[in-house]
Amino acid sequence: MSTDTKWIIGTIVPAILVVAGLLSAQIAGLNARIDDVNARFGDVNARIGDVTANVNARFDDMNANVNTRFDDMNARFNDLRGEMNRRLDNMQADIREMRVMLSELLKGDTPADD
């Protein structure tokens, strides 16, 4: 091998090693940045999961409140309907009693005066 060839090889090989080292450092830095981005996406996904869980919990609470209120309104409605039916039954009994009294009055069977 000639001295020129040795000199070229002696110059090129270290230059290639330096470039390879720089490239390796750049790739390592890029990989670190990619890992950081992936970690940030993981954080964002965790936050989205937390928000979704929070929103779902609030909807569940709201739904439970609405269901409770409807149940309460239904119970009150049933109580009022029962009270109305009792009052109607009492009115019908009073009307029947008044018919009997009217019928006796029209027949002339009036109670004796004291």
BAROSE-972343 format. One record per residue: z negated, x negated, y negated of N, C-alpha, C, O in turn. Coordinates in steps of 0.05 Angstrom, whole numbers. Example, Ala and Ser with C-alpha at 12.3 -4.5 7.8 and 13.67 -1.06 7.14 Angstrom:
R   n_up n_east n_north  ca_up ca_east ca_north   c_up c_east c_north   o_up o_east o_north
R   -156   -264     114   -156    -246       90   -156   -264      66   -169   -285      66
R   -142   -257      45   -143    -273       21   -157   -258      -1   -161   -268     -23
END
This chain:
R   n_up n_east n_north  ca_up ca_east ca_north   c_up c_east c_north   o_up o_east o_north
R      0    -17      23      0       0        0      0    -18     -25    -14    -38     -26
R     16    -10     -44     18     -26      -68     -6    -19     -86    -20      1     -83
R    -10    -37    -105    -32     -33     -124    -27     -8    -142    -46      5    -149
R     -2     -3    -147      3      21     -163     -4     46    -148    -16     65    -159
R      2     46    -122     -5      70     -106    -35     72    -104    -46     94    -105
R    -48     49    -100    -77      50      -98    -89     60    -125   -109     75    -125
R    -78     51    -147    -88      59     -173    -83     89    -177   -101    103    -187
R    -60     99    -169    -54     128     -172    -73    144    -155    -84    164    -164
R    -76    135    -130    -94     150     -112   -122    148    -122   -137    168    -122
R   -130    125    -132   -157     121     -143   -162    138    -168   -185    144    -174
R   -141    144    -182   -144     161     -206   -142    190    -200   -157    207    -210
R   -123    197    -183   -118     225     -177   -141    237    -160   -150    259    -166
R   -151    223    -141   -172     234     -123   -197    241    -139   -207    263    -136
R   -207    223    -156   -230     231     -172   -224    254    -191   -241    271    -196
R   -200    254    -202   -192     276     -220   -192    303    -204   -201    323    -214
R   -181    302    -180   -181     326     -163   -210    334    -156   -216    358    -156
R   -227    315    -150   -255     321     -144   -269    333    -168   -285    351    -165
R   -263    322    -192   -275     333     -217   -266    362    -221   -282    380    -227
R   -239    366    -218   -228     393     -222   -240    412    -201   -247    435    -207
R   -242    403    -176   -253     419     -155   -282    426    -161   -291    448    -156
R   -297    406    -171   -325     411     -178   -327    432    -201   -344    450    -200
R   -310    429    -221   -310     448     -244   -302    475    -234   -314    495    -242
R   -282    476    -217   -273     502     -206   -295    515    -189   -300    539    -191
R   -309    499    -174   -331     509     -157   -354    519    -175   -365    540    -169
R   -359    505    -197   -380     515     -216   -371    541    -229   -387    559    -232
R   -346    542    -236   -336     567     -249   -337    590    -229   -345    613    -237
R   -330    585    -204   -331     607     -184   -360    615    -179   -365    639    -176
R   -378    596    -178   -407     602     -175   -417    619    -198   -431    639    -194
R   -409    612    -222   -416     627     -246   -405    655    -245   -418    675    -251
R   -380    657    -237   -367     683     -234   -381    700    -213   -385    724    -217
R   -388    688    -191   -402     703     -170   -429    712    -180   -438    734    -173
R   -443    696    -196   -469     704     -207   -465    727    -226   -481    746    -226
R   -444    727    -242   -439     749     -260   -432    774    -245   -440    796    -252
R   -416    771    -223   -409     795     -206   -435    806    -194   -438    831    -193
R   -453    789    -185   -478     798     -174   -495    813    -195   -507    833    -189
R   -495    802    -220   -509     816     -242   -497    844    -247   -512    863    -251
R   -470    845    -248   -457     871     -252   -464    890    -229   -470    914    -234
R   -463    881    -205   -471     898     -182   -499    907    -184   -505    930    -178
R   -517    890    -193   -545     897     -196   -548    919    -218   -563    938    -215
R   -533    915    -239   -534     935     -261   -522    962    -251   -533    983    -258
R   -501    961    -235   -491     986     -224   -512    999    -206   -515   1024    -205
R   -526    983    -191   -548     993     -174   -569   1006    -191   -580   1028    -184
R   -576    994    -214   -596    1006     -232   -586   1032    -244   -600   1052    -245
R   -560   1032    -251   -548    1057     -262   -549   1079    -241   -555   1102    -247
R   -541   1072    -217   -541    1092     -195   -570   1102    -190   -573   1126    -185
R   -589   1084    -191   -617    1093     -188   -626   1112    -210   -639   1132    -205
R   -618   1105    -235   -625    1123     -257   -611   1150    -255   -623   1170    -260
R   -586   1149    -247   -571    1175     -243   -585   1191    -221   -588   1215    -223
R   -594   1177    -200   -609    1191     -179   -634   1203    -189   -641   1226    -182
R   -649   1188    -206   -674    1199     -218   -668   1223    -236   -682   1243    -234
R   -647   1221    -252   -641    1243     -270   -633   1268    -253   -641   1290    -259
R   -617   1263    -233   -608    1285     -216   -632   1298    -202   -634   1323    -201
R   -651   1282    -192   -675    1293     -179   -691   1308    -200   -702   1329    -193
R   -694   1298    -224   -709    1311     -245   -697   1338    -252   -711   1358    -255
R   -670   1338    -256   -656    1363     -263   -659   1383    -240   -664   1407    -245
R   -656   1374    -215   -659    1392     -193   -687   1403    -191   -691   1427    -185
R   -707   1386    -196   -735    1396     -196   -740   1417    -218   -753   1437    -213
R   -728   1412    -241   -731    1432     -263   -717   1458    -256   -728   1479    -262
R   -694   1456    -244   -680    1481     -236   -696   1496    -215   -698   1520    -215
R   -708   1480    -196   -725    1493     -175   -749   1507    -188   -756   1529    -180
R   -762   1493    -207   -785    1506     -222   -776   1531    -237   -789   1551    -236
R   -753   1528    -250   -743    1551     -265   -737   1574    -247   -743   1598    -252
R   -724   1568    -224   -717    1589     -205   -742   1602    -193   -744   1626    -190
R   -763   1585    -188   -788    1596     -178   -801   1614    -199   -811   1636    -192
R   -800   1606    -224   -811    1623     -246   -796   1649    -248   -808   1671    -250
R   -770   1648    -246   -754    1672     -248   -760   1691    -225   -763   1715    -228
R   -761   1679    -201   -768    1695     -177   -795   1708    -179   -799   1731    -172
R   -815   1692    -189   -842    1703     -193   -842   1726    -213   -854   1746    -209
R   -827   1722    -235   -826    1743     -255   -813   1768    -244   -821   1791    -249
R   -791   1765    -229   -778    1788     -217   -796   1802    -197   -798   1826    -196
R   -811   1786    -181   -830    1798     -163   -852   1813    -178   -859   1835    -169
R   -862   1802    -200   -882    1816     -216   -871   1841    -228   -884   1862    -227
R   -847   1840    -238   -834    1864     -250   -830   1885    -229   -834   1909    -234
R   -822   1877    -205   -817    1896     -183   -843   1909    -175   -844   1933    -170
R   -865   1893    -174   -891    1904     -166   -900   1924    -188   -910   1946    -181
R   -896   1917    -213   -904    1936     -235   -888   1961    -234   -898   1983    -238
R   -862   1958    -229   -844    1981     -227   -854   1999    -204   -855   2024    -207
R   -860   1988    -181   -869    2004     -158   -896   2017    -165   -900   2040    -157
R   -914   2003    -179   -939    2016     -187   -934   2040    -206   -946   2061    -202
R   -916   2036    -225   -910    2057     -244   -896   2081    -229   -902   2104    -235
R   -879   2075    -211   -866    2096     -195   -886   2111    -179   -885   2136    -177
R   -905   2097    -167   -926    2110     -152   -943   2128    -169   -950   2150    -162
R   -950   2118    -193   -966    2134     -212   -950   2158    -221   -962   2180    -223
R   -924   2155    -226   -908    2178     -234   -907   2199    -212   -908   2223    -217
R   -904   2190    -187   -903    2209     -165   -929   2223    -162   -930   2247    -156
R   -952   2209    -166   -978    2223     -164   -980   2244    -186   -990   2266    -181
R   -972   2237    -210   -973    2257     -232   -955   2281    -227   -962   2303    -232
R   -931   2275    -216   -913    2298     -209   -925   2315    -188   -923   2340    -189
R   -938   2304    -168   -951    2319     -147   -973   2336    -159   -976   2360    -152
R   -989   2325    -178  -1010    2340     -191   -998   2363    -207  -1009   2385    -207
R   -976   2357    -221   -963    2379     -237   -953   2401    -219   -955   2424    -226
R   -941   2393    -196   -931    2414     -178   -954   2430    -166   -951   2455    -163
R   -976   2418    -161   -999    2433     -151  -1009   2452    -173  -1016   2475    -167
R  -1010   2442    -198  -1018    2460     -220   -999   2483    -224  -1008   2506    -228
R   -973   2478    -221   -953    2499     -224   -956   2520    -201   -955   2544    -206
R   -961   2511    -177   -965    2529     -155   -990   2546    -160   -990   2571    -155
R  -1011   2534    -170  -1036    2549     -175  -1031   2569    -198  -1041   2592    -196
R  -1015   2561    -218  -1009    2579     -240   -992   2603    -230   -995   2625    -240
R   -974   2598    -212   -957    2619     -200   -974   2640    -185   -971   2664    -188
R   -993   2629    -170  -1011    2647     -155  -1027   2664    -174  -1029   2688    -171
R  -1038   2651    -195  -1053    2666     -215  -1036   2686    -229  -1045   2709    -234
R  -1011   2679    -236   -993    2698     -250   -986   2721    -232   -985   2744    -240
R   -981   2715    -206   -975    2736     -187   -998   2755    -184   -993   2780    -183
R  -1022   2746    -183  -1045    2763     -181  -1049   2779    -206  -1057   2803    -205
R  -1044   2767    -229  -1046    2781     -254  -1026   2803    -256  -1032   2825    -266
R  -1001   2798    -247   -980    2819     -248   -985   2841    -228   -977   2864    -233
R   -999   2836    -207  -1006    2857     -187  -1028   2874    -197  -1033   2896    -187
R  -1042   2865    -217  -1064    2881     -228  -1090   2873    -215  -1110   2886    -221
R  -1091   2853    -199  -1116    2845     -187  -1130   2825    -206  -1130   2801    -201
R  -1141   2836    -227  -1154    2818     -246  -1184   2817    -239  -1195   2837    -229
R  -1196   2795    -243  -1224    2794     -237  -1240   2812    -256  -1232   2817    -279
R  -1262   2821    -246  -1279    2840     -262  -1291   2825    -285  -1299   2802    -283
R  -1293   2840    -308  -1306    2828     -332  -1336   2829    -328  -1347   2847    -316
R  -1349   2809    -338  -1378    2809     -336  -1390   2824    -357  -1415   2826    -358
END
